[in-house]
Amino acid sequence: MPIGRADRLRMERAHVRAWPALRTADIQGWLWRCSGGGSQRANSVATIDFTGTDPEAAVTLAETLYRAAGRRAQFQIFDETSPPGLADLLRARGYRRGKPTVTMFGRPGPAAADPGVEIRDRAWDEWQEVYLREITEDRRAVNAEILQRIPQPSAFFGCRRDGRIVSTALCVAGYGCAVIECVTTRADARRQGSALAVLTAVSHWASVQDIDRIGLQVVADNAPAVALYQHIGFVTGATNSFWLLQ
């Protein structure tokens, strides 16, 4: 699956759209995001486009906004970040790179969805109970609020086994891409195929949308998750990391 610059750009735009921060500001084309809590994406500057002429001044403005919000400045950098030398500029200003993530790309498939997977247009209570319990405590309140702001077209998926939801996922379409979010499985139900069932249902849903790529972002050293996605045909197409001011 050839993945070029245009694909990486539109997939990154789709990821930014899929997880809307609670507060935003435009900084010469960059998107400043602030939401509180422990979410990195919702509390970092998305650096897809830069329309200015002085990136150092733009970084200073971002730092000023974060300081006013009571947070340390953080930037999200990926392969097509603009301008290209931003990582070097941040390093010189005392930023430290966090764990890298990878953006994985797949194609939508017509495979029939598992009948045990429920699909709804919003995050229902049982779905949220599973997803929120499986993420870190410092992300729960903010993520619950972000879930109420997910743009359309989107769908929430929950795999039911023995009468209870055991795996979740969210898929949001945009820019010709379908972005997968919120993939979680109850600790006592892992390695039983429910995550695969959810991802198959996501692929089927995406196949009837106006998209030609499916994408997701995962921590690069999360070997079990990377292996699962590779098993169903995803390939790594971009790298991504968060830079936090020390």
N, C-alpha and C positions, 0 to 999 in steps of 0.2 A: 504494500500500500504506500505509494509515494506521497509524502507530506511536505508541501512546500511552505514558503513564507506566508502566502495568502491564507493557507489553511490554519497555520499557527495563530495568525492575527485574528481571524474571525472566531476561532475556538476560544481564544482568550477573552474576546469581547463577549462571547456567549456566557462564559463563566462569570464575568463581572455582572452581567445582567441577571444571571440565575440566582445570585445570592445578594440581594440589595441591602446595602448598609443603611443604618437608621439616620445618619447624617452624612451629607456629602457637600463638596465644594469643588469647583473647577479651578485648577491651578495651571494655567497656560496649556490646557489640553489634558493634563493628568487629572485623575479623579481621586480627590482626598476623601477618605472614608473613615468614619468614626461611629462606633456603636456601643462601646463599653464591653465589659466581659472579656473572655479569653480568646475570642475568635481572632485569628490573625488576618484573614481576608477582610473581615468587616471593620478592621482597625488599621488599615494600611493604605498607602497611596498606590493606585493602579497606574502603571506607567506604560500604557499601550501607545498613546499618542502624546507628542510634545510639540506645541505650536509656538513656543516662545523662542527667545534668543539667548537667555541667561539661565541655564539649569541650576547654577549655584544659588541664584536669587530665589528660584522656585523652591528649592529644597529648604532654604531659610524660611520662606513663607509657610511651608508645610509644617516645619518644626514649631513655628509660632502658633499655628492653629492647634497642634497637638498639645502644646504646653498650656494653652488656654483651656483645653478640655481635660487637663490633668492626666495626660497620657504621654508615654515616650513615643517619639516619632518612629514610624516603621514604613518601609517601602517594599512593594512586591515587584521583583525583577524576573523577567523571563527572556527567552532567546531573542525576541524581537523588541525588547524594551527600547524606548526612544527618550533621549538620545542614547546611542550605543555605549558610550563611556560612563553611564551613570553609576555602575557598580564601583568603578575606580574612584569616582567623586565621593561616593558614600563612605567607602573604606577610609579615605583620607580625612573624613570628618568624624571618624570614630564609630562608624557603624560596624556591626558584626553580622555575618551571614549565618542564618539558621539552617536547620536540616533541609536539604533539597527535596523537592517533590518532582514528580514527572507527570506530564500530561499524556494520557494514553488515548489513542484514536481507534475507533472501530466503525463498522458499517451497520446500518439498520438491517434487520433480518425478518423475514416473514414467518418464522417459526411460531407455531401456535402457543399462546400463553398457557401456563399451568392453570388449571381450573381452581387451584387452591390460592391463587393470587387475586386479591381484591384491588380494584383500581378506582380511585375517587379523585375529585377535583380540588380537594382540600385535605389538610392534615386532620384526621379525626382523632378523638381522644385516645383510643387504644394504640393507634399508630404513633402518636406523640409520646405516649408512655414508654414504648419500646425504644424509640430513637433517643429521647432525652435521657433516659436512664443509662444508655450505653456511651454517652459522651461525658467529658469532664465537667465537674460541677460548675466551674467558672464560666462555662459556655451556655448553660441551660437556659437561663432567663432571657438572654439576648437572642439566642437561636429560636426560642419559642416565639418571640416577637417578629423576627425575620420571617418565620414560616407563614405568618399572616400577610406578608407583603410579596410573596412569590408571584411573579408576573405570569400571564397566560401567553401562549398555550403551555400548560404544564399538567402533570398528573402525579398522584401519590400512590405508591404500590405497597401492599402489605401481604406477606405470605402467611396463610393461616394453616396451622398444624394442630390437630387434637383440640380444636376449638379456640385457639388463641393465636394472636399475631406473634410471629417469631422473627421475621426479617422485614426490613423496610427499605424503601428507596424513593427518590424523587427524581423526576425528569422534567427539564425545562427546555423548550425549543426557542431558538433565536439565531439569527445570522446564518441560517442554513445548517445549523448544528443542533444536536440534542445533547444537553449536559446532564450527566448523572450526579446526583448529590445524595447525602444522607443514607448511604448504604450501611446498615447495621443489622446485627443478629444477636438475639438473646444469648448470653453466655452458656446457658444450659441446652442450647439448640444448635450449636455450631457443628460444622462438618457433617451435616445431614441433608444437604442439598437445597435448603430453603433460599440461601443467597443466590444460587444459580437460577432457581425458579423465578425469583424477583427480576434478575437481570435479563432473563429470557423474555419476560413480560414487558420489560422496558424496551427491549429491542423491537418487539412486535409493535408496541405503541408508536415508537419512533418511525417505523416503516410506513405508517399512514400519514405522517406529517410531511411538510415540505422541507425535508432535510436530507443531506447525503453523508453526514458524519455524525458519529456519536463520540463524546469525549468525557473523560473523568480525570480528576487529579488525585494522586495518592503519594504518600511519603515514599521516597525512593527505596528506603531500606525495609519497607513493610513487605517482606518476601511472600507471605501467604496471600495477601491481597493481589500483589503483582502477578503471582502465578495463576490465581483464579481468573483475572482479566485476560491474561495471555491465553489461557485455556479456551476462552470463548472468542478469541480472535482479535483482541486488542493489541496494538503495538505502541511503543513509546515514540512520541513525535516531538516532544519539547521538554525542556527542563525549566524549573521555576524555583524561586527561593525568596524568603523574607529577610530583609535587612533591618535590624533593630538598632537604634541609637543607644550606645552604652553609657 
